[in-house]
Amino acid sequence: MRSSRFFTLKEARLSNNCPECYSNDSLELTFKQNLTESKFHKAITNETACELRCLNCEVQIFPIMWTDDIDRVVDYHKRGLKTKPKSTKLKPITWGILVFVIVVLIATILFATGIISI
């Protein structure tokens, strides 16, 4: 059971015209970063995504439809983006399994060397 979701890093309103409805001041740019989660760990990856949406006509504007002005503004915001560093956090079940394996390994080594006998 591995899930992946994106969390919002930054939202910005653009004053460019929408390529669909030509409305001014209705474009919203959202930057998101990927977070993967499983039973054993949570991890933030370096993968980011950006989405441009018009709030007036409620349409997602894909990069193929961006004008040169929109492209420049998106690049500007992308340069100033502060992403969270790549990290991994182990969950308590993983720590429990690690401790159990280490205890069994130490007991096996002590038994094999003759320090402990049954």
TASUL-V741842 format. One record per residue. RES is the residue in one small letter. SS is DSSP state (hx for helix, st for strand, lp for the rest). PHI is phi in whole degrees, -180 to 180 (999 if undefined). PSI is psi in radians with two decimals (999 if undefined). Layout:
# TASUL-V741842
RES	SS	PHI	PSI
RES	SS	PHI	PSI
This chain:
# TASUL-V741842
m	lp	999	1.50
r	lp	-111	2.22
s	st	-120	2.66
s	st	-134	2.30
r	st	-145	2.81
f	st	-107	2.45
f	st	-116	2.62
t	st	-77	2.23
l	st	-95	-0.76
k	st	-155	2.47
e	st	-125	2.43
a	st	-142	2.44
r	st	-92	2.30
l	st	-104	2.55
s	lp	-99	0.37
n	lp	-85	2.86
n	st	-79	2.46
c	lp	-72	2.33
p	lp	-69	-0.28
e	lp	-92	-0.99
c	lp	-108	-0.06
y	lp	61	0.38
s	lp	-75	2.51
n	st	-100	2.54
d	lp	64	0.55
s	lp	-123	0.07
l	st	-88	2.35
e	st	-123	2.19
l	st	-104	2.26
t	st	-126	2.23
f	st	-105	2.35
k	st	-131	2.65
q	st	-122	2.57
n	st	-82	2.40
l	st	-128	2.08
t	st	-105	2.54
e	st	-143	2.39
s	lp	-133	-3.02
k	lp	-67	-0.42
f	lp	-106	-0.35
h	st	-158	2.86
k	st	-121	2.44
a	st	-143	2.37
i	st	-98	2.22
t	st	-101	3.02
n	st	-84	-0.05
e	st	-71	2.19
t	st	-124	2.76
a	st	-140	2.59
c	st	-125	2.56
e	st	-134	2.32
l	st	-114	2.20
r	st	-134	2.45
c	st	-93	2.18
l	lp	-82	-0.30
n	lp	-80	-0.94
c	lp	-96	-0.02
e	lp	53	0.86
v	st	-123	2.45
q	st	-81	2.27
i	st	-98	1.96
f	lp	-82	2.71
p	hx	-57	-0.45
i	hx	-66	-0.41
m	hx	-97	-0.06
w	lp	-69	2.46
t	lp	-84	3.01
d	hx	-63	-0.65
d	hx	-64	-0.79
i	hx	-63	-0.73
d	hx	-61	-0.72
r	hx	-66	-0.72
v	hx	-67	-0.70
v	hx	-65	-0.75
d	hx	-62	-0.67
y	hx	-61	-0.83
h	hx	-68	-0.58
k	hx	-66	-0.63
r	hx	-67	-0.59
g	lp	-89	0.11
l	lp	-75	2.29
k	lp	-105	1.76
t	lp	-83	2.68
k	lp	-75	2.52
p	lp	-67	2.63
k	lp	-63	2.26
s	st	-152	2.80
t	st	-135	2.33
k	st	-123	2.17
l	st	-82	2.48
k	lp	-86	2.86
p	hx	-57	-0.60
i	hx	-63	-0.64
t	hx	-68	-0.76
w	hx	-61	-0.70
g	hx	-62	-0.76
i	hx	-64	-0.74
l	hx	-62	-0.77
v	hx	-63	-0.76
f	hx	-61	-0.79
v	hx	-64	-0.72
i	hx	-66	-0.73
v	hx	-63	-0.78
v	hx	-64	-0.72
l	hx	-64	-0.78
i	hx	-64	-0.75
a	hx	-63	-0.69
t	hx	-65	-0.76
i	hx	-65	-0.77
l	hx	-64	-0.67
f	hx	-68	-0.72
a	hx	-68	-0.59
t	hx	-84	-0.13
g	lp	88	0.13
i	lp	-70	-0.64
i	lp	-117	2.38
s	lp	-133	2.63
i	lp	-97	999
